[in-house]
């Protein structure tokens, strides 16, 4: 069998990747701009956290049925509809800002709408990547995709702060345009419409389809242990934003400075993505997870050291360097073991299993920041995560999580042609 063409010449994957870069950049810049808008309108960090919590909670609640529908429906159409819905929702917020009629009800409605669209877009895109990339190139494809996410985290917050400084409406208008660009890229990528080798699609009940994916996961205890640990780690990660915003503001930093500090997460992740293959080979996934989360907990605490408004960027960079390697290893593990016809359900189920507490993160971070200030909130979050990491290290099941052998790649993981 001939070797596949280099990944850089796979135009279907590259268009899909480019669209995701553009779309996620828009989401990343409004990830900072939206809390700044709510803080400007209401003055409440807790309300700013509520909007983010609503988006995450909706995404989690919709994830399981969305995963089933991704495995049953036309995946290309799902991607196009999700981007169209997100573009329209953001356009309504643009109109509200221009008319100076921003309300929390409207902001939450936009957050809920985008959260539901996220729940469909994420598993459909992950399934699409696997469908257009040969199995031998999955590690490289996921490493490039991981770099995408961290690059947008690097560029998004400072760009969001800068654009918000130009005018409150600007970042939201840009975000709406990015969704349209992503929609065009999905068309050009010719994403396969349906899972390969699927028969009798839609004839079983949704509950039975979800139960099938749950059984697959239940019979893999090390992976279950990793998901439980991820649940706690993601709660802490999603609680960081508002305490960091409050901390930087208390030290005299403006929105642009806040954006630069938060860009440390993206810079560290981007560096880590470039080193993901080497870092991922150092330890098995379970042990690598313990090290990554432990360093992350200590870095959160280190952000509170009294070295000025820009200082938190340094520990945030350090915290994120090893994270991409862990993400790539786990994504390849799932992609090589899960049948294509179950991919949407498993991606959604894993999302729920790892992000089930994440909606509480922004709300928790906002409440802690209101009550204890940025320093107190970050110490509470980092300290609690460190304790959980020590407890998790006692689990032999988690430490025993190993990577999947190359031979485990199923036949149906090979790319399917678009129709």
N, C-alpha and C positions, 0 to 999 in steps of 0.2 A: 504494500500500500504506500503510495507516494506521500511525502511530507506535505502538510498544509502550507499555504503561502504565509509569509510573515504577518503578524498581527497588524502591523502598521498599514498593510495593504488590504486589510479586511474592511472595505468601505461601509458595509452594513453595521459592523460594530462601532466604527469610528463615528458615523453619523449618530448612532444611538448614544454614544459617549458624549459627543459634542452637545447634543440636545440636553442631556442630563446636567452637564456642566453649566450651561446657560440657565436652565430652570433652577438648579440648586443655588446658583449665585444670587438669583433674585430672592429666593426664600431666605438665604443667609443674611442679605442686607436688610430685609424687612424684619428678620429675627431680632435685630437691634432697634430698627426704626420704630417698630410697633410699640415696644415697651416705652421708648422715649416719647412717642405720641400720647400714650395713655398717661404717663407721668406728667406730661405738659398739660393735659386736659383735666386730670383728676388729682394729681399730686400723691397718688397712692401706689406704693410698690406692690401691695397685695393684689390690687385690681389688675396691675400689669401682669402679675403672675397668673391671675385667673384666666386671662385670654389665652396665654400659652398652654395652660393646663387643659382648657376646653378643646384645643386643637389636638393635643396628644391623646386625650381621653376618647375623643370621637374616632380617631384613627385606630385605637385599640379595640373599641367596641365593634367597629365595622370590619375589622381585619379578618375574622374567621369566615363570615359569609362572603366577603370579598375574595378570599383565597379560593373558595369553592367555585365562585363564578369565573375567576381567572382560569381555572382548569376546565371550565365548561364553555365559556364564551370566546368570541373572537378577541385575541389578546391585542392585536393592533388597534382595533376599535376602542378597547378599554383605555389604552394609552392616549389615544387622540381625545376621547371624551374627558378623561381626567384633566388633561392640560387645558382643554377648552373651558371646563368648569372653573378651574383655578384662575384662569385669565379673566373671566367674567366677574367672579367674586371680587378679585382685587380691583377691577375697574369700578365696581360700585363704591369701594372704599375711597378710591381716587375722587369720585364725584362728591362724596360726603365731605372730604377734606377741603375740596375747592369751595364748596358751599358753606363751610364752617359749621357743619351740622353733624359732627362726629359724636356718636353715642356709644355707650358700652354695649347696648343691645346689638347695634349694628356690627361692632367689632367682634363680638362673640359669635354672631351669625356667620361672619366671614371666616372666623377661626374654625367653626364647626364644619362649614362647607369644604374648606381646604383640607381639614383633617380626614373627612370621608373620601375626598379625591386621592389623598396620600395613600389611604388604605388599599385602593385599587391599583394605583400607579406603581407602588413599590414591588409587590410580588410579580406583576406583569412585566416590569422591566428586568427583574432578576431572571425570570424565566426566558425573556427575550435574549439576554446576554448568553445564557447557556445554549439557546437554540441557534445563534449565529456564530458561535465560537467553537472550534474543534476542542475535544476534551483535553488534548495535550497542551492547549494554550490557555486553559482556564486560569491557572495560577498567574500568568502574565496579564490576562484580561482583568482579573479581580484586583491585581496590584495597581493597574492603571486606573481602574474604577475607584479604588481606595484613594489614590492620589487626587482624583477629581473632587471627592468629598472634602478632603483637607485643604485643597487649594481654594475652594469656595469659602470655607471657614476662615481662611487666611485673608482673602480679599473682601469678603462680604461685610464684616463688622466695620472696618475703617471706611469702606465705601458707603455703607449705610449711614454712619455718623456724618460723613462729609456731605452726602446728598441731603440728609435731614437738615443740616446747617444751611444748605442752599434754599430749602423750602420744604415745608412739611409734606407736601404732596409728591415731591420728586421721587423718593425711593419706592413708593407704592406704584407710581406710573411705570417706573423701570421694571419692577417685578411683573406687572401685567404683560409687558412686552416680552419678557424672557419666556413666559409660558407659551406665547405664540411661536417664538423661535423654536422651542422644544417640539411643539406640535409639527412644525414643518420638517424637522430632523427625523421624527418618527416615520413620517411619510417616505422620506428619502432612504431610510434604513431598511425598508421593506421587511418589517418584522413579521415573522410567521404568524398566521392568523390563529392557529389552534395547536394544542400539544400534539406531539408525534404519537402515532399508534394508539389513539384514543378511540374506543368503541362505546356505543351506548351512552354517550355523553348526555347528562341531564336526566337520565332515567331513574337514577337513585335519589333518595332523599338527601337533603343537605346534611341532616344530622348523621346519616350513615357515612357520608363522605368525610366529614370532620372526624368522626370516630375512627375511620381507617387511618387517617394521618396521626391521630393521637396514639393509636396502638403502635404505629411504627416508632414513634418517639419514646413511648413507654418501655419498649424492649431494649432501649439503649441507656442504661443507668448513668454512665459517665457523662453523656451529653445532657441528661436531665440535671445532674449536679451542676454542670457548667451554667445551665440556664437559670437555675436558682440563684447562683452567685451573681450572674449578670443582672438579675432583677434588682438586687440591692445596689450594685455599682451604677446602674442606669438611673436609679432614684437620686443618688448623690450627684451624678453628672448633670442631670436636668434641674437640680436645685442651685447650680452655681451662678447662673447668669445674673440674676438680680442682686445677690450679695456682692458680686464683683462690681457691678454698675454702681451700687451704693458706696462701696469701699473707695473706688476711684474718684467718685464725686466728692466724698468727704475729704479727700486729699487735694482737692482743687482741680481735678481733671474735668475737661469739658467733653461733649459727646465724641469729638474726634479722638481725644486721648483714650476714652473708653473703648472705642473701636480698635485702636492700635493695641491695647492690652488684650482684648479678646482675640485679636488676630494671632496672638501667641499660640492658641490652640491649633489654628490652621497651620502655622509655620512648623510647629513640632510634628504635627501629623504628616505634613508634606515631606519633611526630612525622614520621618519614619517609613513612609510609603516607599521612598527610594531605597531604604535599607531593609524592607520587609522580608525579602528572601533570606538574607543573612541572619536577621534576628529570629525569624520563624524557625530556622534550622537549629538554633541553640538549645531549645527545650521542647518537650512535648506540649501540646496545647494546654493541658490542665495545669502544669507547673508554670507555663508561660503566663497564664491568666492570673495566677496568684502573685507573680512578680509585678506584672503590669498594674494590677489594681492596688497593690501595696505602695508602689511608687506614686501612683495617682493620689492616694490618700495623704501621703506625706507632703506632696506638692500643694495640695489644697491648703493644708495648714501653713505652709511656707509663704503663701500669698499674703499673709497678714503681717509679715515682718515690716517694720516701719522704715522702709527705704524709698518712699515717694510714690507718686501716682503711677509711674510706669513699671515699678518693680514687679507687680503680679504677673506680668508677661513672662518673666524669666522662669519661674516654677511651672507655669502653664505650658511653656515650650517643652521643658523636661518631661512633664507628665505625659505628653502625647507622643513622644518619639517611638515608644514600643507598641502603642496601641494598634497601628495599622497592620503590623505583622500578625498580631493575634486575630484581627478581623479577617485578614486574607486567609489564614490557615483554617479558621472555622467555616468561612464561606465555601472554600474548596472542599472541605470535609462534607458539608451538606450537599453540594452540587454533584459530588462523585458518588454519593450513596443513594440519593433520592431519585426515584423514577420520574421521568419528565411529566407524566400525567398527574403526579401528585405534587409537583413543584410549587404551584401557587398556594395550595393548602399548607404545605410545610413551612414556606416562607412566612405566611401569615400567622401560623401557629407559633413559630419561633418568635415572631414579633410580639405576640401577646405574652408569651412566656417570659421574655426578657424585659418587656416594657410595661408590664402590668401595673407597676407602681409609679411609672414615670409621670403620669398626669399630676400626681401629688408633688412632684419636684418643684416646678415653678411656684406653685402656691406655697409650699413649705419654705422655699428660699425667700419668697416675698414676705411671709409672716415673720420669719427669723430676722430678716433684714430690718423690718419695722420695729421689732421688739428689742433686738440685741445689737443692731448696727451691722455693718459689713464685716468687721473683724470677728465679732461674736458668732455670727451666722456661719462664716467659713470655718472657724475652729470647731464648731459643733458638727458640721457636715464632714469635715476631714477626719476628725477624731472618731466619729461613729463608724465611718467606713474602714478606718484602720482596725478597730476592734473586730468588725465583721471579717476582715481579711485574715486576722489571726485565727478566728474560729474556723473559717473555711479551710485553712491550711491543715487542720486535723482530719480532714476527709480524705481517706484513701481512695474513694471512688473518684473524686474530682482530680486528685493527683494522677490517677491512672488513665485519664483521657488521652488517647493517642490519635495521631493523624491517620487519615485513610490511605491505604496503599494504592498505588497507581492502578493496580489490577482491579480495584473495586469500581472503576468507572463503568456504568451500565451502557449497554449498546445504544439505548435511546437517547443518551446524552449528546450524540453526534448531531451537528446542525441539520435542521430541516429547511427545505426550500420554501420561500414565500409563495403564496398563491394569489 
